[in-house]
Amino acid sequence: MGFAVMSLTDAAAGRVRSIVENAGGDAKGIRLSIKKGGCAGMEYAVDLVTEANARDDLIEHQGAKVWVAPEAVLYLLGTQMDFEVTALRSGFTFRNPNQTSACGCGESVELKPADLAALATEGNPVVRAN
């Protein structure tokens, strides 16, 4: 088994499968990327995938497919993607070890690139794509 950029909880996988089923047509999964925005500087972006990009990393869990944009990989290494429903909101949440802060409303974050040297010394293999 190879190294995964990030992981999905069962709840996140269930929500991704539900999104794909409800989208119909050619939907295959979702794509996760990072974009500039919000008061903390960055936001997670989730988009529907109808055609996979060969440059993206593919994460699969319980039949759910999440593609990770190449420019987001260093910011997402070690992240766990979850889905939660509370009295006030429902949505994907991210437990990201590369997050240094977040805005008060929780919609944007400040992220630093993962420390590859630290990951290698912890015994985690680091896979590089050509």
N, C-alpha and C positions, 0 to 999 in steps of 0.2 A: 504494500500500500504506500502510495506517495505522500508527500507533504502537502497539506491543505492550507491555503492562505487563511481561511477562517472556518468557523463551524456554524451549523444551524441547530437550534433546538427543535424538538418534535413539534412544538407550537408554530414556530416559524415555517417549518416544512409544510405543515398543514395549511397555513395561510397562503403560501406560495402556490400550492396545488389548487386551492380554491380560486385564487386570482386567475390562474391559467384556465381552469375549467369554465369560469364565468366569462372570460374574454372570448372563448370560442375561436374559430378560425385557425390561424397558423401559430397561435401563441405556444411557446415552448417553455418559458420560464421568465425570470426577471433578471435585470442587469443592475448591479450595484456600482455606483461611482461616487466620487467626491467632487463637489463644486464649490466655488467661492461664493460666499453669501452669508447673510445673517449677521447679528451683532458680534458673534464670536469668531467669525471669519470663514467657516466652512460648514457645509451641509451635506448630509448623506442624500444621494439621489437614487431613486428606485424607478426603473422603467421596464415596460413589458418587452420581452424579446420574441420576435417572430423569425429572425434569422440570426444565428449565432455568429459572433465575430471570432475568427481563429486566434486572434491575439489575446482574447480574454481568458482568464482562468475559470474553469468550471468547478463548482462545488455541488455535489449531489447528496441528498439525504432523504430517505423514505420516498423516493420518486420525485422529489422537488429539485428543480435545477436553478441555480443562481450563478450567473456569470459575473465576474469581477473585472472591471476595466483595468487595463495595465497601469495606468497612471495612479490608480488608487491602491494598488497592492501594498506598497510600503507603509501606507497609512492604516491598512486593515489587517496586517499580520497579527495573528493571535486573537482576533475579534470573534466574539460569539454573537450571532444574530438571533434575536428572540422575537416573539409576537405576544403582546399582552393586551388585555381588555380590562379597563378600570371603569369606575363610575363616571370619569370625566373624559376619557379618550380611549381609542384603540389604535394600535399601530405597531410597527416594527421598532424594536429597541436594540441598542448595540452596546455590549460590554467590551470596550476597546481599551487595551492597555496603552495605546498610543495617544489617548485623549489627555490633554493637559488642563482643559477647562471647558465649561459650557455656559451658554447664556442662561439667564434666569427662567425663560420660558421653555428651555429644553429643545428648541428647534435648531440651534446651531452649536457647533463645537469648535474647539481649537485642537488640532492634531499635529503631532510631530511624526516624522518618518520613524519606522521601527529601527532599532539598533541591531543591525545584522551581526555585528561582532558578539554582542551579548547573547543573541539567539544561538549562535554557533557554540558558544562556551557552555550553554545550558544543555547541550546535547541534541538540540533540534537541528535537523538537516535543513539547509537553505538551498532551495532549488532556483536556479537561474535559467531563464528562457533566452534563447538566442534570437 
